[in-house]
Amino acid sequence: MKRIVVAALLSLSILFSLVAPFDTAEASTKDIVAEGMKYIGTKYKFGGTTPSGFDCSGFLGYTYKKATGKTLPRTAASIFTKGKAVAKADLLEGDLVFFTTYKKGASHAGIYIGNNKFIHASSSKGVRIDSLNSSYWKNKYIGSKRI
């Protein structure tokens, strides 16, 4: 009887050790989105890296650091060189989306939140949610990364 109980407990501990990493990874993507949502309405500030004012990469860096402990590079172009490329059709919450706006290459970035929407620090309206399918962003999209 003692062997059966020990075997059952051992089996359960192995099962939980296999499930835990998946749950942790899933939680961090939700944490990234939830953290980003806290700052909707925060004003735009060129070079801003705090809730007193964000630029796009400052918003990403602050949000990722708070949600995951990971430090991202300072500019959208530098962040674009990191992580794993993700097809637009395969985007998951927490993936980063990149755009060409005022100069060639990745010059703007945001966090994908699902349903073809992303949260970002807009230079005209501050931190807000927009659609990847909007007439403005659709033509400026250049790729996505999973960090």
Short mmCIF file of the C-alpha atoms (twelve columns), coordinates in Angstrom:
data_MODEL
# 
_entry.id   MODEL 
# 
loop_
_atom_site.group_PDB 
_atom_site.id 
_atom_site.type_symbol 
_atom_site.label_atom_id 
_atom_site.label_alt_id 
_atom_site.label_comp_id 
_atom_site.label_asym_id 
_atom_site.label_seq_id 
_atom_site.Cartn_x 
_atom_site.Cartn_y 
_atom_site.Cartn_z 
_atom_site.pdbx_PDB_model_num 
ATOM 1   C CA . MET A 1   0.000  0.000  0.000   1 
ATOM 2   C CA . LYS A 2   2.843  2.369  0.890   1 
ATOM 3   C CA . ARG A 3   4.409  1.823  -2.563  1 
ATOM 4   C CA . ILE A 4   1.136  2.722  -4.301  1 
ATOM 5   C CA . VAL A 5   0.844  5.982  -2.371  1 
ATOM 6   C CA . VAL A 6   4.481  6.896  -3.059  1 
ATOM 7   C CA . ALA A 7   4.054  6.042  -6.768  1 
ATOM 8   C CA . ALA A 8   0.906  8.145  -6.981  1 
ATOM 9   C CA . LEU A 9   2.570  11.134 -5.306  1 
ATOM 10  C CA . LEU A 10  5.598  10.805 -7.564  1 
ATOM 11  C CA . SER A 11  3.341  10.666 -10.634 1 
ATOM 12  C CA . LEU A 12  1.480  13.787 -9.521  1 
ATOM 13  C CA . SER A 13  4.689  15.708 -8.895  1 
ATOM 14  C CA . ILE A 14  5.955  14.813 -12.379 1 
ATOM 15  C CA . LEU A 15  2.640  15.854 -13.904 1 
ATOM 16  C CA . PHE A 16  2.675  19.234 -12.128 1 
ATOM 17  C CA . SER A 17  6.283  19.881 -13.117 1 
ATOM 18  C CA . LEU A 18  5.323  19.395 -16.782 1 
ATOM 19  C CA . VAL A 19  2.296  21.702 -16.557 1 
ATOM 20  C CA . ALA A 20  3.885  24.553 -14.580 1 
ATOM 21  C CA . PRO A 21  6.174  25.926 -17.334 1 
ATOM 22  C CA . PHE A 22  3.235  26.228 -19.743 1 
ATOM 23  C CA . ASP A 23  1.157  28.071 -17.160 1 
ATOM 24  C CA . THR A 24  4.020  30.455 -16.398 1 
ATOM 25  C CA . ALA A 25  4.584  31.269 -20.083 1 
ATOM 26  C CA . GLU A 26  0.871  31.810 -20.617 1 
ATOM 27  C CA . ALA A 27  0.650  34.092 -17.600 1 
ATOM 28  C CA . SER A 28  3.519  36.298 -18.767 1 
ATOM 29  C CA . THR A 29  1.845  37.145 -22.097 1 
ATOM 30  C CA . LYS A 30  -1.339 38.070 -20.272 1 
ATOM 31  C CA . ASP A 31  0.739  40.041 -17.761 1 
ATOM 32  C CA . ILE A 32  2.367  42.023 -20.577 1 
ATOM 33  C CA . VAL A 33  -0.997 43.011 -22.027 1 
ATOM 34  C CA . ALA A 34  -2.496 43.762 -18.603 1 
ATOM 35  C CA . GLU A 35  0.497  45.916 -17.689 1 
ATOM 36  C CA . GLY A 36  0.285  47.837 -20.955 1 
ATOM 37  C CA . MET A 37  -3.439 48.465 -20.494 1 
ATOM 38  C CA . LYS A 38  -2.723 50.277 -17.212 1 
ATOM 39  C CA . TYR A 39  -1.211 53.146 -19.177 1 
ATOM 40  C CA . ILE A 40  -3.991 53.854 -21.680 1 
ATOM 41  C CA . GLY A 41  -4.331 57.622 -21.858 1 
ATOM 42  C CA . THR A 42  -0.757 58.328 -20.756 1 
ATOM 43  C CA . LYS A 43  0.561  61.253 -22.763 1 
ATOM 44  C CA . TYR A 44  3.217  60.909 -25.436 1 
ATOM 45  C CA . LYS A 45  6.638  62.307 -24.661 1 
ATOM 46  C CA . PHE A 46  9.543  62.021 -27.091 1 
ATOM 47  C CA . GLY A 47  12.228 60.031 -25.270 1 
ATOM 48  C CA . GLY A 48  9.759  59.201 -22.477 1 
ATOM 49  C CA . THR A 49  10.284 55.979 -20.565 1 
ATOM 50  C CA . THR A 50  7.942  56.369 -17.575 1 
ATOM 51  C CA . PRO A 51  4.212  56.749 -16.900 1 
ATOM 52  C CA . SER A 52  4.728  60.518 -16.819 1 
ATOM 53  C CA . GLY A 53  5.130  60.237 -20.610 1 
ATOM 54  C CA . PHE A 54  6.114  57.509 -23.102 1 
ATOM 55  C CA . ASP A 55  7.415  57.280 -26.609 1 
ATOM 56  C CA . CYS A 56  6.705  53.972 -28.363 1 
ATOM 57  C CA . SER A 57  9.875  52.119 -27.385 1 
ATOM 58  C CA . GLY A 58  9.851  53.641 -23.904 1 
ATOM 59  C CA . PHE A 59  6.335  52.248 -23.463 1 
ATOM 60  C CA . LEU A 60  7.428  48.783 -24.632 1 
ATOM 61  C CA . GLY A 61  10.523 48.798 -22.439 1 
ATOM 62  C CA . TYR A 62  8.679  49.942 -19.332 1 
ATOM 63  C CA . THR A 63  5.811  47.491 -19.848 1 
ATOM 64  C CA . TYR A 64  8.059  44.488 -20.539 1 
ATOM 65  C CA . LYS A 65  10.303 45.241 -17.573 1 
ATOM 66  C CA . LYS A 66  7.324  45.545 -15.200 1 
ATOM 67  C CA . ALA A 67  5.558  42.432 -16.529 1 
ATOM 68  C CA . THR A 68  8.472  40.066 -17.176 1 
ATOM 69  C CA . GLY A 69  11.621 41.546 -15.675 1 
ATOM 70  C CA . LYS A 70  13.169 41.578 -19.181 1 
ATOM 71  C CA . THR A 71  14.995 44.658 -20.407 1 
ATOM 72  C CA . LEU A 72  14.424 45.616 -24.035 1 
ATOM 73  C CA . PRO A 73  16.730 47.770 -26.154 1 
ATOM 74  C CA . ARG A 74  15.871 51.475 -26.184 1 
ATOM 75  C CA . THR A 75  14.706 52.030 -29.789 1 
ATOM 76  C CA . ALA A 76  12.087 50.355 -31.993 1 
ATOM 77  C CA . ALA A 77  14.805 49.580 -34.557 1 
ATOM 78  C CA . SER A 78  16.978 47.880 -31.907 1 
ATOM 79  C CA . ILE A 79  14.058 45.911 -30.466 1 
ATOM 80  C CA . PHE A 80  13.205 44.741 -34.002 1 
ATOM 81  C CA . THR A 81  16.568 42.934 -34.164 1 
ATOM 82  C CA . LYS A 82  15.657 40.790 -31.126 1 
ATOM 83  C CA . GLY A 83  13.336 37.834 -30.629 1 
ATOM 84  C CA . LYS A 84  11.803 35.428 -33.117 1 
ATOM 85  C CA . ALA A 85  9.955  36.634 -36.218 1 
ATOM 86  C CA . VAL A 86  6.231  35.844 -36.153 1 
ATOM 87  C CA . ALA A 87  3.874  35.851 -39.138 1 
ATOM 88  C CA . LYS A 88  0.981  38.278 -38.817 1 
ATOM 89  C CA . ALA A 89  -1.448 35.345 -38.980 1 
ATOM 90  C CA . ASP A 90  0.314  33.700 -36.001 1 
ATOM 91  C CA . LEU A 91  0.380  36.666 -33.613 1 
ATOM 92  C CA . LEU A 92  -0.277 35.983 -29.942 1 
ATOM 93  C CA . GLU A 93  -1.005 38.412 -27.125 1 
ATOM 94  C CA . GLY A 94  2.216  40.018 -25.958 1 
ATOM 95  C CA . ASP A 95  3.997  39.795 -29.329 1 
ATOM 96  C CA . LEU A 96  5.535  43.015 -30.574 1 
ATOM 97  C CA . VAL A 97  4.384  44.617 -33.828 1 
ATOM 98  C CA . PHE A 98  6.557  46.996 -35.852 1 
ATOM 99  C CA . PHE A 99  5.895  49.745 -38.351 1 
ATOM 100 C CA . THR A 100 7.729  52.128 -40.652 1 
ATOM 101 C CA . THR A 101 6.506  55.640 -39.915 1 
ATOM 102 C CA . TYR A 102 8.863  58.613 -40.094 1 
ATOM 103 C CA . LYS A 103 11.954 56.795 -41.402 1 
ATOM 104 C CA . LYS A 104 12.823 53.569 -43.220 1 
ATOM 105 C CA . GLY A 105 12.892 50.436 -41.062 1 
ATOM 106 C CA . ALA A 106 11.275 49.874 -37.687 1 
ATOM 107 C CA . SER A 107 10.488 53.334 -36.366 1 
ATOM 108 C CA . HIS A 108 7.346  52.548 -34.359 1 
ATOM 109 C CA . ALA A 109 6.257  49.562 -32.256 1 
ATOM 110 C CA . GLY A 110 3.416  48.297 -30.125 1 
ATOM 111 C CA . ILE A 111 2.172  45.243 -28.205 1 
ATOM 112 C CA . TYR A 112 -0.322 42.910 -29.853 1 
ATOM 113 C CA . ILE A 113 -3.389 42.393 -27.625 1 
ATOM 114 C CA . GLY A 114 -5.484 40.051 -29.816 1 
ATOM 115 C CA . ASN A 115 -8.273 40.490 -32.369 1 
ATOM 116 C CA . ASN A 116 -5.966 42.395 -34.766 1 
ATOM 117 C CA . LYS A 117 -5.469 45.147 -32.175 1 
ATOM 118 C CA . PHE A 118 -2.354 46.533 -30.544 1 
ATOM 119 C CA . ILE A 119 -1.536 48.985 -27.775 1 
ATOM 120 C CA . HIS A 120 1.120  51.621 -28.346 1 
ATOM 121 C CA . ALA A 121 2.268  55.131 -27.518 1 
ATOM 122 C CA . SER A 122 0.924  57.234 -30.377 1 
ATOM 123 C CA . SER A 123 2.754  60.520 -30.929 1 
ATOM 124 C CA . SER A 124 -0.566 62.295 -31.466 1 
ATOM 125 C CA . LYS A 125 -2.826 60.649 -28.860 1 
ATOM 126 C CA . GLY A 126 -0.619 58.955 -26.264 1 
ATOM 127 C CA . VAL A 127 -1.033 55.346 -25.170 1 
ATOM 128 C CA . ARG A 128 -4.006 53.874 -26.970 1 
ATOM 129 C CA . ILE A 129 -5.374 50.834 -28.769 1 
ATOM 130 C CA . ASP A 130 -5.499 50.717 -32.566 1 
ATOM 131 C CA . SER A 131 -6.296 48.120 -35.216 1 
ATOM 132 C CA . LEU A 132 -3.619 46.549 -37.393 1 
ATOM 133 C CA . ASN A 133 -6.241 46.743 -40.148 1 
ATOM 134 C CA . SER A 134 -6.772 50.513 -39.942 1 
ATOM 135 C CA . SER A 135 -5.991 52.354 -43.154 1 
ATOM 136 C CA . TYR A 136 -3.009 54.049 -41.482 1 
ATOM 137 C CA . TRP A 137 -1.329 51.100 -39.743 1 
ATOM 138 C CA . LYS A 138 -2.059 48.398 -42.323 1 
ATOM 139 C CA . ASN A 139 0.236  50.011 -44.890 1 
ATOM 140 C CA . LYS A 140 3.008  50.734 -42.386 1 
ATOM 141 C CA . TYR A 141 3.268  47.269 -40.788 1 
ATOM 142 C CA . ILE A 142 6.674  45.635 -41.408 1 
ATOM 143 C CA . GLY A 143 6.710  42.639 -39.064 1 
ATOM 144 C CA . SER A 144 6.307  41.118 -35.627 1 
ATOM 145 C CA . LYS A 145 8.554  39.548 -33.034 1 
ATOM 146 C CA . ARG A 146 8.066  37.248 -30.065 1 
ATOM 147 C CA . ILE A 147 10.481 38.089 -27.265 1 
# 
